[in-house]
Structures are given as structure tokens and as C-alpha cells.
Amino acid sequence: MDISTNLIPLADGNQMPAHGFGVYKITDDQELIKAVTHAYQVGYRLFDTAQMYENEAALGKALKELNQPRDNYFITTKVAEKNQGYDQAIASVKESLTRLQLDYVDLLLVHWPVNEHFFATWRAFEDLKKAGLTKSIGVSNYSMIHLQYLATRAREMPVVDQLERHPWLQETPMIKYNQEHQIVTQAWAPLGRGQLMEEPVLKQIADHHDRSVTQVILRWHLQSGISFIPKSVHEARISQNAAIYDFSLTDEEMALIASLDKNHRLSQEPELVYEFNQQYPH
């Protein structure tokens, strides 16, 4: 198995590359095109963007320059909070497809839960899938309460829940819940946005394997059985992040990394977002 053949089955019958490439905060077109081109060359097949990132058009250009058959890559985008609601979501996804120069995306995610449009947005997603504009539908930053609430009216449930997850925020109960409900957990900020590079336990494990700390963290995600989407604009790091399939962490090392969990979140708390939206819908 390598990065291009590491596939995760989804509950709707589709498959998704487990190891993807994120383009968050890459806003320079040429920088993004160069990064995506190199990522593809070293085996990445999943590319993750969002309306909020304002780089769907640049990713579309990068995909055109790759000149590869459509089935050779997997594209995820996310509907921003401002575009939620039934009509708004459908219109915004069509605009995303125009920017991406695609007929469909492989995975469409609700970026953050918005109370005012909670069910209407999901109904739009179900209809977008039925219309063939996306192959799979999922959510991002949904906690258990969101998924339980969604289940009360959904015709079909998300197949992916994209969450902040790294050694300082391991989300073990949430991952277990998702597994029990046939939802794939995908980690965003899988490297903790660079804050974990000096963590002594990780450095010790990395030295033992003659690897980088980033490779150890990504290998930990891999052996945890979840999906993950690291990002970089540096070719050496993009290659390094892909080279995690020729070593393994021991059970003891996995346990040591598990001990680093301190529920330290880099972003906002999803349940607080939900409470905020109850008070101040937008």
C-alpha cells in the first residue's frame, strides 16, 4: 500500500483516498498550482478545498494543468456558512463547480453547522447528490449533538465528518461514535499547525525511526484508521508527508502518542458554534 492506493470505503459505496492534500490558506494561484502538481506527482489523489478558502478557481486551474482523467483524482469542497440554506447552498455549489471547472465534486461538506439553516442545507446536499453534482455528502466540524440532531430528519446520513484532530486533540469518543455510525473521520490540521514539532515524545519516536516529527504524526493518523489532509507549499515537505508507508509505529509508541491528548483545540468549539448560531442566526 502507498499513498495513491490507500483507499477508505464510504458507507454510500464510494471510496475515498485516506491520505489527502489540503489547500487551506494557499491563495497565490501559481504557488497552489505548483504545490498541487508536485503533490499529484508523488501520489496524492485527494485535494481538499472550500468556498471559504477562496482558491477553488486556482485548484481548478491546477487540475486542468495536470491533464489527467477525472477518475484519477478526488475533489472535496465545503459550503461556507454564508451560503447555507436550501437555495443558497445549491446555487453556491454550482458556482463552486464553475470555479473548479468540474461537472461534479467527489465529496461535498457542510463547513460548519449553522442552526438557522441546519436541515435546509442538508436537504440541499441530498438533492445535489441525487442530481449528480456530488458523489458523496458529509459534514465538517459536527459533534455528536449535531449528528444526532441531523439523524432526526435526514434521508441519508453523512459519510464523512471532518474534524480538527492531532495528538493534542485526539477526539477518541467522537471517532468511536463515527465508526459506530459508519461515518469516516477525516482530520484537518492533522499536524497541529506546526505547534507539535518540539513535543519531546514525538521527537524521541522520530529519532528512533530516523524520521521527521511530521512523518510520525501522519503515521499515527494512518495507524489510527482515519483519513487526514496535511498541507504544505514546499515540495520537500509534500514529498516527506507522503513517505509514511515504509515504517510502522509500535503499540508502545502509539500508546505514548495517545498520552499526549490534552483536549487542546486550535480552532473554535463546534458545540459553541451551534449555541452561538441559536442566539445569533446568520
C-alpha positions in Angstrom: 0.0 0.0 0.0 1.1 3.6 -0.7 -0.5 7.0 -0.7 -2.2 6.5 -4.1 -3.7 3.1 -3.2 -4.7 3.8 0.4 -8.4 3.9 0.0 -11.2 4.1 2.6 -14.7 2.7 1.7 -17.6 5.0 2.4 -21.0 4.0 3.6 -22.6 5.1 0.3 -20.5 2.6 -1.7 -17.9 5.1 -2.9 -14.2 5.1 -2.0 -12.0 7.9 -0.8 -8.2 8.3 -0.6 -7.3 8.2 3.1 -4.3 10.5 2.7 -5.2 13.8 1.1 -3.8 17.2 0.4 -5.3 20.4 1.9 -5.0 23.8 0.3 -6.2 25.9 3.2 -4.6 29.4 3.1 -2.8 28.8 -0.2 -4.2 31.9 -2.1 -1.4 32.5 -4.7 -2.5 30.8 -7.9 0.9 29.8 -9.1 2.0 28.6 -5.7 -1.1 26.4 -5.4 -0.7 25.1 -9.0 2.9 24.2 -8.2 2.0 22.5 -4.9 -0.9 20.5 -6.4 1.2 19.4 -9.4 4.0 18.1 -7.1 1.6 16.5 -4.7 0.0 14.6 -7.6 3.4 13.5 -8.9 4.3 12.0 -5.5 0.9 10.2 -5.2 -1.7 12.4 -3.7 -5.1 11.9 -5.3 -7.5 13.7 -2.8 -7.4 17.5 -2.9 -9.4 19.4 -0.3 -10.7 23.0 -0.8 -13.6 25.1 0.4 -15.6 28.1 -0.6 -14.2 29.9 2.4 -10.6 29.4 1.2 -11.2 31.5 -2.0 -8.9 29.2 -4.0 -11.3 26.9 -5.8 -10.6 28.6 -9.1 -6.8 28.1 -8.6 -7.4 24.5 -7.8 -9.5 24.2 -11.0 -6.6 25.6 -13.0 -4.2 23.2 -11.3 -6.4 20.2 -12.2 -6.6 21.4 -15.8 -2.8 21.6 -16.0 -2.5 18.1 -14.6 -4.4 16.9 -17.7 -5.4 13.7 -16.0 -8.7 11.7 -16.4 -11.3 12.8 -14.0 -11.4 9.5 -12.2 -7.7 9.9 -11.3 -8.4 12.5 -8.6 -10.8 13.1 -5.8 -12.0 16.6 -5.0 -13.6 17.9 -1.8 -15.2 21.3 -1.3 -17.2 22.8 1.5 -20.2 25.1 1.6 -19.5 28.2 3.7 -21.8 29.5 6.4 -22.9 32.5 4.4 -24.1 30.1 1.6 -26.2 27.8 3.7 -29.9 27.3 3.3 -31.6 25.3 0.5 -31.5 27.6 -2.4 -28.2 29.3 -1.4 -26.4 26.0 -1.0 -27.5 24.7 -4.4 -26.5 28.0 -6.1 -23.2 28.2 -4.3 -22.2 24.6 -5.2 -23.0 25.3 -8.9 -20.7 28.3 -8.6 -18.0 26.2 -7.0 -18.2 23.7 -9.8 -17.8 26.6 -12.3 -14.7 27.8 -10.4 -13.3 24.3 -10.2 -14.1 23.6 -13.9 -15.7 20.3 -12.9 -19.1 18.6 -13.6 -19.2 17.2 -10.0 -17.1 17.0 -6.8 -16.4 13.7 -5.2 -17.3 14.9 -1.7 -19.3 17.9 -0.6 -19.2 19.0 3.1 -21.1 21.5 5.2 -18.2 23.5 6.5 -19.6 24.5 9.9 -23.1 23.8 11.5 -25.4 26.8 11.2 -28.6 26.4 13.3 -30.8 28.7 11.1 -30.3 26.6 8.0 -29.4 23.2 9.6 -31.9 21.0 7.9 -32.4 23.0 4.8 -28.7 22.9 3.9 -28.6 19.1 4.4 -31.7 18.6 2.2 -29.9 20.6 -0.5 -26.9 18.3 -0.2 -29.1 15.3 -0.6 -30.7 16.8 -3.7 -27.3 17.8 -5.1 -26.1 14.2 -4.7 -29.3 13.0 -6.4 -28.7 15.4 -9.3 -25.1 14.1 -9.7 -23.3 17.3 -8.7 -21.5 15.4 -5.9 -20.9 11.8 -5.4 -20.8 11.8 -1.6 -22.0 14.2 1.1 -20.7 14.8 4.5 -20.1 17.4 7.2 -17.2 19.2 8.8 -16.9 20.2 12.5 -20.0 18.3 13.5 -20.1 17.0 17.1 -22.3 14.2 18.4 -25.2 16.5 19.1 -25.1 17.8 15.5 -25.1 14.3 14.1 -27.9 13.1 16.4 -30.0 16.2 15.6 -29.4 15.7 11.8 -30.5 12.0 12.1 -34.0 13.1 13.2 -34.8 14.4 9.6 -32.0 13.3 7.2 -32.9 10.9 4.3 -29.3 9.8 4.3 -26.5 10.5 6.8 -23.1 12.0 6.2 -20.4 9.5 5.1 -17.6 11.8 6.3 -17.1 14.0 9.3 -14.1 16.3 9.0 -12.7 17.3 12.4 -9.7 19.1 13.9 -7.6 16.2 15.1 -4.0 15.9 16.1 -2.0 14.4 19.1 -3.1 17.3 21.4 -6.8 16.8 20.4 -7.4 13.2 19.6 -11.2 13.1 19.6 -11.3 9.5 20.7 -15.0 9.4 21.7 -16.1 11.3 18.6 -14.1 8.9 16.3 -15.7 5.9 18.1 -19.2 7.4 17.6 -18.5 8.0 13.9 -17.2 4.4 13.5 -20.3 3.0 15.1 -22.5 5.0 12.7 -20.4 4.2 9.5 -19.0 7.7 9.3 -15.4 8.2 8.2 -13.5 10.7 10.4 -11.1 12.9 8.5 -8.6 15.0 10.3 -8.0 18.6 9.4 -4.9 20.3 11.0 -3.5 16.8 11.4 -0.1 18.2 12.2 -1.4 20.7 14.8 -0.5 23.7 12.6 3.2 23.3 13.5 2.7 23.5 17.2 3.8 19.9 17.9 7.2 20.0 16.3 9.1 20.3 19.6 7.0 17.8 21.5 9.6 15.6 23.3 7.7 12.3 23.0 7.3 12.9 19.2 10.9 13.9 18.7 12.0 10.8 20.6 9.9 8.5 18.4 11.0 10.3 15.3 14.7 9.9 16.2 14.2 6.2 16.9 12.8 5.7 13.4 15.1 8.3 11.7 12.0 10.1 10.6 10.6 13.6 11.0 8.0 14.5 13.6 5.5 15.2 10.8 6.0 11.7 9.4 5.5 10.2 12.9 2.2 12.2 13.4 0.9 11.3 10.0 1.8 7.6 10.5 -0.1 7.8 13.8 -3.2 9.1 12.0 -2.8 6.3 9.4 -2.5 3.6 12.1 -5.5 5.1 13.9 -7.5 4.1 10.8 -8.8 7.6 9.9 -8.3 10.0 6.9 -6.1 13.0 7.1 -5.3 16.0 4.9 -1.9 17.7 5.6 -0.9 20.8 3.7 2.3 22.4 2.6 3.6 24.5 -0.3 7.1 23.2 0.0 8.0 20.4 -2.4 10.3 18.6 0.0 7.7 18.6 2.8 5.0 17.5 0.4 7.2 14.5 -0.6 8.1 13.9 3.1 4.5 13.9 4.1 3.8 11.2 1.5 6.6 8.9 2.6 5.0 7.2 5.6 4.2 3.8 4.2 7.6 2.1 4.8 7.7 2.1 8.6 5.4 1.4 11.5 4.8 2.7 15.0 4.8 0.1 17.7 1.9 -0.4 20.1 4.1 1.2 22.8 4.7 4.3 20.6 1.0 4.5 19.7 0.3 4.5 23.5 2.9 7.2 24.1 1.2 9.4 21.5 -2.2 8.7 23.0 -0.9 10.0 26.3 -0.3 13.5 24.7 -4.1 14.2 24.4 -4.9 17.3 26.4 -8.1 18.4 24.6 -6.2 21.4 23.2 -8.2 22.9 20.4 -6.7 25.3 17.8 -10.0 26.4 16.4 -13.4 27.1 17.8 -15.5 24.5 19.7 -18.2 23.1 17.3 -20.8 22.9 20.0 -20.2 26.5 20.9 -20.7 27.5 17.3 -24.0 25.8 17.4 -25.0 27.6 20.6 -23.9 30.9 19.1 -26.0 30.3 16.0 -29.0 29.6 18.1 -28.7 33.0 19.6 -27.4 34.9 16.5 -28.5 33.0 13.4 -26.8 34.1 10.1 
